[in-house]
């Protein structure tokens, strides 16, 4: 069963984005490939930092992102 949670892209570091959720705060963000976020959300790389997205969680893992 999947769950939808709010997520925020804090910043981009090279080819990775740091993502915060209710489960992972700014002191321990999730790292996700930027290319994956662009592909799944349609948000251009230059607009990702600071973007609010929806994360789909299954089994405790972020499996997909939506804008």
Secondary structure, DSSP 8 states (H G I E B T S, - for coil): -EEEEEEEEEEEETTEEEEEESSS-GGG-EEEEHHHHHHHH---HHHHTT-EEEEEEETTEEEEEE-
